[in-house]
């Protein structure tokens, strides 16, 4: 009883309140510094547009020609562009940025979420942003379609939108949707395994290089991504809601959403790989915000980590499949 009385007194004491508020402020200040402060080099060519595209790149230079070639060809003029390198500076990327009038940000520390936070802070006028990983191959109309889908779903009022993404063949959700669209569920089940909507490193969609090759180049069964894009673009407006963790290699979202979730999470002494994905998907579920997948556009994803070695070799041997 006496112990409880002391606790009540301390709880109500104005000095105690100020002390605990001060501790809270210090903790929040340290957390904010961890998420936003690092040595970095920013080559600033921004036009202060309402939309910006961040391309996270630097570790797969063998993909640069086709990945950036597609972005250069298909990105609208009303979108700012910034290449972001976490933990390195690349003369090649700086050159690509200069030739195209883009910005380039490189951070000293290798932490991909920290690099993205710094990028967003530097593009403070952007209301919306795209985030594209360096192994994503965009297609014609993708940028416009993601924006239009966001605005239409928002206007419908059925969902609070967390983020919008395109269909992606090598993706735990997208592979099933595309197999359905092209009536290949049975074929895939017979030749590989029964597909499921699942983000699962043990599933063949994330593990087996032969599955990755099937989605990239088996033109007798599965179309090339540019043909899929043409097909989807001419279809009526449609989208679906992803009920599982979504691999966020290519997304479009509002700046306010990033702020509301407390920016991307950053851990000390970590490359923070995957923290943006787990944090965003968890935030969407907890905050009742929908993971919206536009079914009127598609992008290619080279491969998941366990497929990378084989797919790098395959890519170099079949460059025509990946070019636009």
Secondary structure, DSSP 8 states (H G I E B T S, - for coil): -HHHHHHHHHHH-HHHHHHHHHHHHHHHHHHHHHHH---EEEE------SEEEEEE-SS-GGGHHHHHHHHHHH--TTSEEEEEESS---HHHHHHHHHHT-EEEEESS--HHHHHHHHHHHTTT-SEEEEEETTEE--TTHHHHHHHHHHHHHHH-S-EEEEEEEEESSSTTHHHHHHHHTT-HHHHHHHT----S---TTSHHHH-HHHHHHHHH-TTTS--HHHHHHHHHTS---EEE--S----SEEEEEHHHHHHTTSS---TTS--TTHHHHHHHHHHHHTTEEEEEEEEEEEEE---GGGHHHHHHHHHH-HHHH--
